[in-house]
Amino acid sequence: MSYALTRRTVAALPLVLMGLRPAVAQAASPADARFADLAKRFLDRLLLASPIRATTLGDHRNDHRLDDVSAAARARELAASKALLKEAQAIPARELSPENQVDLAILKNNLAFGIWSTEVLQDWAWDPQTYNDLAGSALYGLMAREFAPAPVRLRAAIARMEALPAFLAQARAELQPARVPPTHAQTVARQNAGLMSIVDSMILPKAGELPPAEQARLRAAADKLRAASAEHQVWLDKTLVPQAKGDFRLGARLYDEKLAFALNSPLDRAEIRRRADAALTATRARMHGVSRTLLTARGRPVPDGEQAAIEAALELVYADRAPRDKLVETSRAALDQATRFTREKDLVTLPDAPVQVILMPEFQRGFAVAYCDPPGPLDKHLDTFYAVSPIPDEWTDEQAQSFLREYNIFGIHDVAIHEGVPGHYTQLWHGNKHPSVLRAVLWSGPFVEGWAVYAEEMMADAGYLDGDPRFRLQQLKMRVRTITNAILDQMVHVDGASEAEVMKFLTVTAFQQEREAAGKWVRAQLSSAQLPTYFVGASEHDELRAEARRREGAGFDLKRFNDRVLSFGAPPVRYARALMFGEPIV
């Protein structure tokens, strides 16, 4: 489960220049005006660096261009980031409005993170996912949503298709195969075919909407890209995969540094582990209580011991499964039901923009089971996509059943809540309404993922699915997944856990099915400092609501609280708390 932009380097837009809405809150002092100018230049600079991400965020002035990923471009952007960070550090934060204090803190963290990533982490040299994501997004971002008439988008796609062969060659020049971890190389080698699947399924079928001369140019660009993609596949298979010898583990120093940037939270690795261990014990105890109740109500014997009782009760949950080829249809029905329930219970203000449940594009498969892909802050009233990954054709029936036990009917409902209503889809709709575009672009992973996990428990507390204890047990199992995500990330990148240790931890301690655990092992290798965002963010959201209840007492209103939290956009939760309660911005 993931918000679609989680793994992508965040880019931004010169929205102030477009006159659509301010980059930051309305300036109220000389310091605010100074910051507004800096934010505008930051956003404008990042547009030049990533026209591909500008497209996904809703600025379409450079839809015909691709990102420059050369060493020279990287050096230019590094120098620009250092200059902007120096300016940001010189602004007297205490002279800013509270909203701008938050945005300044977010901006400084983002700039410092980008500089560190370029100079220290150097993922441009060893992570081929970066280039694969950009190549696929360059075309998918143009064709997935109808932000302009088809001929306009097709012309931009032609220009990008003509430039993509050079982009792929540039990526090969920048990557250093010996530093690439094997799982990264193998994953991208499997995903590469997804680039041409976009051309064949989303672009060429629309060729008839262009004049004959442009149709010929389109087909020529497609032929050239097909040859270039095949050449890139040969390089992936024959050079990158065999030579990929890099270590996917970051080690303690790099992990701690990256974690601090990614979370922007006062919690460090040791404190996260302490809290996660305690939460795991407490949540398993809750599962045990629900399991005993469920088994007794069904007239089933209750095995002795926590592990055995939970496993026996989960079998009642797993028994209700969707057909192998009906995941999208089942997910759509679950989203509809979650939306109706949220509206009936009046838990939060719901979006008025459309959402579609779709099959996950091929170039994005292999990382998460599902994700939410919203329109950019500037693309108003366009569809949000709730993407669901299909079961791979090559999986055996045994593997498919393992997946469907994990993502049983109750699990599909839980994912629909997380990705859709009242999770990501709802939160991102609220977030894009915040007046600060800077904040909409530089969203906080713990806020976004934490809200979606918070939403799962809120729905169970409200009696979703008629209070069925099977759904509560599934929701608690998913909360255990959230907790063990944070532990797993440390186990893999710092503690050196083996695949066997990870699989035992996930299948026994976290009750995951073999296919889910195997996929999580791969994901833990492909990413770092992202898996903890779920637990850290959910804990912070839970603590924020508890504090609001304490302060308001009998006057506490859940919908008012939820809408208020979401009204701040998606800053780190500690900043949302400070804004809500009028506390200092630290």
C-alpha positions in Angstrom: 0.0 0.0 0.0 1.6 3.2 -1.0 0.9 6.7 -2.2 2.0 6.8 -5.9 4.8 9.3 -5.4 6.4 7.8 -2.4 9.5 6.6 -4.2 9.8 9.5 -6.6 12.1 12.5 -6.0 9.7 15.3 -5.4 9.6 18.1 -7.9 7.6 21.3 -7.9 6.1 24.0 -10.1 6.3 27.8 -10.7 2.7 28.1 -9.7 3.0 31.7 -8.6 4.2 32.6 -12.1 1.0 31.1 -13.4 -1.2 33.3 -11.2 -3.2 30.3 -10.0 -2.6 30.5 -6.3 0.3 31.5 -4.0 3.3 29.3 -3.4 3.0 30.0 0.3 0.5 31.7 2.7 -0.2 35.4 2.1 2.9 37.5 3.1 2.3 39.5 6.2 5.8 40.9 7.0 9.1 41.6 5.3 10.3 38.2 6.3 7.1 36.6 4.8 7.6 38.5 1.6 11.3 37.3 1.5 10.2 33.8 2.0 7.5 34.0 -0.6 10.1 35.1 -3.2 12.4 32.3 -2.2 9.6 29.7 -2.4 8.7 31.0 -5.9 12.2 30.7 -7.1 12.6 27.2 -5.6 9.4 26.0 -7.3 10.4 27.5 -10.6 13.9 26.0 -10.5 12.6 22.5 -9.8 10.2 22.8 -12.8 13.3 23.2 -15.0 14.9 20.1 -13.4 11.9 17.8 -13.8 9.3 18.5 -16.5 8.1 14.9 -16.2 7.0 15.5 -12.6 5.7 18.9 -13.5 3.3 17.1 -15.8 2.1 14.8 -13.0 1.6 17.8 -10.8 -0.5 19.7 -13.3 1.9 22.2 -15.1 1.8 21.3 -18.8 4.0 24.0 -20.3 6.9 21.6 -20.8 5.0 18.4 -21.5 7.2 17.8 -24.6 10.5 17.8 -22.6 12.3 15.1 -20.5 14.4 15.4 -17.5 18.2 15.9 -18.0 19.8 13.2 -15.8 23.4 13.8 -16.9 26.3 14.5 -14.5 26.4 18.1 -15.7 22.7 18.7 -15.0 23.1 17.1 -11.6 26.0 19.4 -10.7 23.9 22.4 -11.7 21.0 21.4 -9.6 23.2 20.6 -6.7 24.8 24.1 -6.8 21.3 25.7 -7.1 20.0 23.7 -4.1 23.0 24.7 -2.0 22.4 28.4 -2.8 18.7 28.2 -2.0 19.4 26.4 1.3 21.8 29.1 2.3 19.1 31.7 1.6 16.5 29.7 3.5 18.8 29.4 6.5 19.3 33.1 6.6 15.5 33.9 6.9 14.5 34.7 10.5 11.9 32.0 11.1 10.4 33.7 14.1 9.4 36.7 12.0 7.3 34.6 9.7 3.6 33.7 10.1 3.1 30.3 11.7 2.1 28.8 8.3 5.2 30.1 6.7 7.4 28.9 9.6 6.1 25.4 8.8 6.7 25.8 5.1 10.2 27.2 5.7 11.1 24.2 7.9 9.7 21.8 5.2 11.7 23.6 2.5 15.0 23.5 4.4 14.6 19.8 5.1 13.8 19.0 1.5 16.8 21.0 0.2 19.1 19.4 2.7 17.7 15.9 1.9 18.3 16.5 -1.9 21.9 17.7 -1.3 22.6 14.7 0.9 21.1 12.3 -1.5 23.2 13.6 -4.4 26.5 13.9 -2.5 26.3 11.1 0.1 23.7 8.5 -0.8 24.4 8.8 -4.6 21.4 6.8 -5.6 21.7 8.2 -9.1 24.6 5.8 -9.5 23.1 2.6 -8.1 19.3 2.8 -8.2 17.9 2.1 -11.7 14.4 2.4 -10.4 14.8 6.2 -10.6 15.3 6.2 -14.4 12.6 3.5 -15.0 10.0 5.5 -13.0 10.9 8.6 -15.0 10.7 6.9 -18.4 7.3 5.3 -17.7 5.9 8.4 -16.0 7.0 10.6 -19.0 4.4 8.9 -21.2 1.8 7.6 -18.6 1.5 11.1 -17.1 0.5 12.4 -20.5 -2.1 9.8 -21.4 -3.7 8.6 -18.2 -5.8 11.8 -17.6 -7.6 13.9 -20.1 -6.2 17.3 -19.0 -6.1 18.4 -22.6 -7.6 17.2 -25.9 -6.0 13.9 -27.1 -4.1 15.5 -30.1 -2.4 18.0 -27.7 -1.3 15.2 -25.4 -0.3 12.9 -28.3 2.0 15.6 -29.8 3.7 15.9 -26.4 4.0 12.1 -26.2 5.6 12.0 -29.7 8.2 14.6 -28.6 9.0 12.6 -25.5 9.1 9.3 -27.4 11.6 10.8 -29.8 13.8 11.9 -26.8 13.5 8.7 -24.7 16.2 6.7 -26.6 18.7 9.3 -25.6 17.3 9.3 -22.1 17.8 5.6 -21.8 21.3 5.9 -23.0 21.9 8.6 -20.5 20.6 6.4 -17.7 23.0 3.6 -18.8 25.9 6.1 -18.7 25.1 7.3 -15.2 24.5 3.9 -13.6 27.5 2.0 -12.2 26.6 -1.7 -12.5 29.0 -2.9 -9.8 27.2 -0.6 -7.3 23.7 -1.7 -8.3 22.1 -4.2 -5.9 21.0 -7.4 -7.7 17.3 -7.1 -6.6 17.2 -3.5 -8.1 18.6 -4.7 -11.4 16.3 -7.7 -11.6 13.2 -5.7 -10.7 13.9 -3.0 -13.4 14.7 -5.7 -16.0 11.2 -7.1 -15.4 9.6 -3.7 -15.5 11.3 -2.4 -18.7 8.7 -3.9 -21.0 6.1 -1.7 -19.3 7.4 1.3 -21.3 6.3 -0.1 -24.6 3.0 -1.4 -23.1 2.1 2.3 -22.5 2.9 3.1 -26.1 0.9 0.1 -27.4 -2.1 0.4 -25.2 -2.5 4.1 -24.5 -0.8 6.0 -27.4 -0.9 4.1 -30.7 -4.7 3.3 -30.4 -5.3 7.1 -30.5 -3.2 7.7 -33.6 -6.3 8.3 -35.7 -7.0 11.5 -33.8 -3.9 13.1 -35.5 -3.5 14.3 -39.1 -1.9 11.8 -41.5 1.6 13.5 -41.3 1.6 13.4 -37.6 0.4 9.8 -37.5 3.4 8.9 -39.6 5.7 10.8 -37.1 4.0 9.0 -34.2 4.6 5.6 -35.7 8.2 6.4 -36.5 8.8 7.6 -32.9 7.2 4.4 -31.6 9.4 2.2 -33.9 12.5 4.1 -32.8 11.6 3.8 -29.1 10.7 0.1 -29.5 14.2 -0.5 -30.9 15.8 1.6 -28.1 13.7 -0.2 -25.4 14.9 -3.6 -26.8 18.5 -2.4 -26.8 18.0 -1.2 -23.2 16.5 -4.6 -22.3 19.6 -6.3 -23.7 21.8 -4.1 -21.5 19.7 -4.8 -18.5 19.8 -8.6 -19.0 23.3 -9.0 -20.3 25.2 -6.2 -18.5 23.4 -4.8 -15.5 21.9 -8.0 -14.0 25.1 -10.0 -14.3 27.4 -7.2 -13.0 25.0 -6.0 -10.2 27.0 -6.6 -7.1 26.0 -3.7 -4.8 24.8 -4.1 -1.2 21.2 -3.0 -0.8 21.7 -2.5 2.9 22.5 1.1 3.9 24.2 0.5 7.2 23.6 2.4 10.4 25.1 5.7 9.5 23.4 6.2 6.1 20.2 4.7 7.4 20.0 7.1 10.4 20.8 10.1 8.3 18.2 9.2 5.7 15.6 8.3 8.3 15.9 11.8 9.9 15.3 13.5 6.5 12.5 11.1 5.4 10.5 11.3 8.6 11.2 14.9 9.7 10.3 13.7 13.2 12.0 13.9 16.6 11.9 10.1 16.8 15.2 8.4 16.0 15.8 4.8 15.1 16.2 3.6 18.7 13.0 5.3 19.9 11.0 4.0 16.9 12.2 0.5 17.7 11.2 0.8 21.3 7.8 2.1 20.5 7.3 -0.5 17.7 8.2 -3.4 20.0 5.7 -2.2 22.6 3.0 -1.6 20.0 3.5 -5.0 18.5 3.0 -6.7 21.9 -0.1 -4.7 22.6 -1.7 -5.2 19.2 -1.1 -8.9 19.2 -2.8 -9.0 22.6 -5.8 -7.2 21.0 -5.8 -9.7 18.2 -5.8 -12.5 20.7 -8.9 -11.0 22.5 -10.8 -10.6 19.2 -9.8 -14.2 18.1 -11.1 -15.8 21.3 -14.4 -13.9 20.9 -14.7 -14.9 17.2 -13.9 -18.5 17.7 -16.3 -18.9 20.6 -19.1 -17.2 18.7 -18.6 -19.6 15.8 -18.6 -22.6 18.1 -14.9 -23.3 17.4 -12.4 -24.5 20.0 -10.0 -21.8 21.2 -6.4 -23.2 21.1 -4.1 -22.5 24.0 -1.6 -19.7 23.4 -1.8 -16.4 21.7 -0.2 -17.5 18.4 -2.3 -20.6 17.9 -5.6 -18.8 18.8 -4.9 -15.9 16.4 -3.9 -18.3 13.6 -7.1 -20.3 14.1 -9.3 -17.2 14.0 -7.5 -15.8 10.9 -8.5 -19.0 9.0 -12.1 -17.8 9.3 -11.0 -14.5 7.8 -9.1 -16.1 5.0 -12.0 -18.3 4.0 -13.8 -15.4 2.2 -11.7 -14.7 -0.9 -12.1 -13.0 -4.2 -11.6 -14.8 -7.5 -8.1 -14.6 -8.9 -9.2 -12.5 -11.9 -11.7 -10.2 -10.1 -9.4 -8.1 -7.9 -10.2 -4.8 -9.6 -14.0 -5.4 -9.5 -13.9 -6.5 -5.9 -11.7 -3.5 -4.9 -14.2 -1.2 -6.7 -17.1 -2.6 -4.8 -15.2 -2.3 -1.5 -14.4 1.3 -2.2 -18.1 2.1 -2.9 -19.1 0.5 0.3 -16.5 2.3 2.3 -17.6 5.6 0.8 -21.2 5.0 1.7 -20.3 4.1 5.2 -18.1 7.1 5.7 -20.8 9.4 4.5 -23.5 7.7 6.7 -21.3 8.0 9.8 -20.3 11.6 8.8 -16.6 10.9 9.7 -15.0 13.4 7.4 -15.8 15.7 4.5 -15.7 13.6 1.4 -14.1 14.6 -2.0 -16.3 15.9 -4.8 -13.7 14.7 -7.4 -13.9 11.4 -9.3 -11.9 8.3 -8.5 -11.2 5.2 -10.7 -10.1 1.7 -9.6 -7.7 0.6 -12.3 -5.2 -2.2 -13.0 -1.8 -1.1 -12.0 0.4 -0.1 -15.0 3.0 -2.7 -15.8 6.0 -0.3 -15.4 5.0 0.3 -11.7 4.4 -3.3 -10.6 6.6 -5.1 -8.2 6.9 -2.6 -5.4 3.4 -2.2 -3.8 0.2 -4.2 -4.0 -1.9 -1.0 -4.5 -1.4 2.7 -4.6 -3.4 5.9 -4.8 -2.4 8.3 -7.7 -4.1 11.7 -7.4 -4.1 14.4 -10.0 -1.6 17.2 -9.4 -2.4 20.3 -7.4 -3.2 22.2 -10.6 -5.2 19.5 -12.4 -8.6 20.3 -10.8 -11.5 17.8 -11.0 -9.5 15.1 -12.8 -9.7 11.5 -11.7 -7.8 10.0 -8.9 -6.6 6.5 -9.7 -6.7 3.7 -7.1 -4.4 1.2 -8.8 -4.5 -2.5 -7.9 -1.7 -4.9 -9.0 -2.8 -8.1 -10.7 -1.7 -11.6 -9.7 1.2 -12.4 -12.0 0.3 -14.8 -14.7 3.4 -17.0 -14.0 2.3 -17.6 -10.4 1.1 -21.1 -9.5 -2.3 -21.7 -8.1 -0.6 -22.2 -4.7 1.1 -18.9 -4.9 -2.1 -17.2 -6.0 -4.1 -18.7 -3.2 -1.4 -17.4 -0.7 -1.9 -13.9 -2.1 -5.7 -14.2 -2.0 -5.6 -15.4 1.6 -3.6 -12.3 2.6 -5.8 -10.0 0.5 -9.1 -11.8 1.4 -12.4 -9.9 1.1 -11.8 -8.2 4.5 -8.3 -7.4 3.5 -9.5 -5.8 0.2 -11.9 -3.7 2.2 -9.1 -2.6 4.5 -6.9 -1.6 1.5 -9.8 0.3 -0.1 -10.1 2.3 3.1 -6.3 2.9 3.2 -5.9 3.9 -0.4 -9.4 5.4 -0.9 -12.0 6.5 1.6 -11.4 7.9 4.1 -7.6 7.3 3.5 -5.3 8.6 0.8 -7.9 9.7 -1.8 -9.8 11.7 0.9 -6.6 13.1 2.5 -5.0 14.1 -0.8 -8.1 15.9 -2.0 -8.1 18.0 1.2 -4.4 18.5 1.0 -4.6 19.9 -2.5 -7.0 22.6 -1.3 -4.4 24.1 1.1 -3.3 27.6 -0.2 0.4 26.6 0.0 1.5 24.9 -3.2 4.9 24.4 -1.7 3.3 22.2 1.1 1.1 20.3 -1.5 4.3 19.4 -3.4 6.6 18.7 -0.5 4.1 16.5 1.4 5.1 14.5 4.4 5.3 10.7 4.0 4.4 10.0 7.7 1.5 12.4 7.5 0.1 10.8 4.3 0.7 7.2 5.2 -0.1 7.7 8.9 -3.4 9.2 8.0 -4.4 6.2 5.9 -3.5 3.7 8.7 -5.4 6.0 11.2 -8.4 5.8 8.8 -8.4 2.0 8.9 -8.8 1.9 12.7 -11.3 4.7 12.7 -13.5 2.8 10.3 -13.3 -0.4 12.5 -14.1 1.7 15.6 -17.1 3.1 13.8 -18.5 -0.4 13.1 -17.6 -0.9 9.5 -19.1 -4.1 7.9 -21.7 -4.2 10.7 -18.9 -4.6 13.3 -17.9 -8.0 11.9 -15.1 -9.3 14.2 -13.4 -10.8 11.1 -12.9 -7.3 9.7 -11.6 -6.1 13.1 -9.2 -9.0 13.2 -8.0 -8.2 9.7 -7.6 -4.5 10.5 -5.5 -5.4 13.6 -3.4 -7.7 11.4 -2.8 -4.8 9.1 -1.9 -2.6 12.1 0.6 -5.3 13.0 2.0 -5.0 9.4 2.4 -1.3 9.9 4.3 -1.9 13.1 6.5 -4.7 11.7 7.2 -2.5 8.6 9.1 -0.1 10.9 11.0 -3.0 12.6 11.7 -4.8 9.3 13.3 -1.7 7.8 15.9 -1.6 10.7 16.3 -5.4 10.6 17.3 -5.3 6.9 19.3 -2.1 6.6 21.0 -1.9 9.9 20.9 -5.3 11.7 21.7 -7.4 8.6 18.8 -9.8 8.8 18.8 -12.6 6.4 15.9 -13.6 4.1 15.1 -16.6 6.3 15.0 -14.4 9.4 12.8 -11.9 7.6 10.4 -14.5 6.3 10.0 -16.1 9.8 9.4 -12.7 11.4 6.8 -11.8 8.9 5.0 -15.1 8.5 4.9 -16.0 12.2 5.1 -12.8 14.3 3.1 -10.7 11.8 0.9 -13.6 10.5 1.6 -12.8 6.8 1.1 -15.3 4.0 4.2 -16.5 2.1 3.5 -14.3 -1.0 3.0 -11.2 1.1 6.2 -11.8 3.1 8.2 -12.6 0.0 7.0 -9.4 -1.6 7.9 -7.4 1.5 11.4 -8.9 1.6 11.8 -7.6 -2.0 10.3 -4.2 -1.1 12.6 -3.8 2.0 15.6 -4.3 -0.4 14.3 -1.8 -3.0 13.5 1.0 -0.5 14.8 2.4 2.8 13.3 4.7 5.4 9.8 4.5 3.7 8.4 1.5 5.5 8.6 3.3 8.9 6.4 6.1 7.7 3.2 4.1 8.3 3.9 3.4 12.0 5.5 6.7 12.9 2.7 8.7 11.1 -0.1 6.6 12.5 1.3 6.9 16.0 1.5 10.7 15.7 -2.0 10.9 14.3 -3.4 8.8 17.2 -1.5 11.0 19.7 -2.8 14.2 18.1 -6.5 13.0 18.3 -6.0 11.9 21.9 -4.6 15.3 22.8 -7.6 17.0 21.0 -10.0 14.8 23.0 -8.2 15.7 26.2 -8.4 19.4 25.5 -12.0 19.5 24.3 -13.5 16.9 26.6 -17.3 16.4 25.9 -17.2 19.0 23.2 -14.9 16.9 21.0 -16.3 16.2 17.5 -14.6 13.6 15.3 -15.5 15.0 11.9 -14.5 18.5 13.0 -11.2 17.2 14.2 -10.6 15.2 11.1 -11.4 18.1 8.8 -9.2 20.4 10.8 -6.2 18.1 10.6 -6.6 17.7 6.9 -7.0 21.4 6.4 -3.3 21.9 7.1 -2.3 20.0 3.9 0.2 17.2 4.6 3.0 18.7 6.7 4.9 16.5 9.3 2.3 15.7 12.0 4.2 17.7 14.7 3.7 20.8 12.6 0.0 20.0 12.2 -0.2 19.7 15.9 1.5 23.0 16.5 -0.8 24.8 14.0 -3.9 23.2 15.6 -3.0 24.1 19.2 -1.1 27.4 18.6 2.2 25.9 19.8 5.6 27.1 18.7 6.9 25.8 15.4 10.1 23.9 16.4 
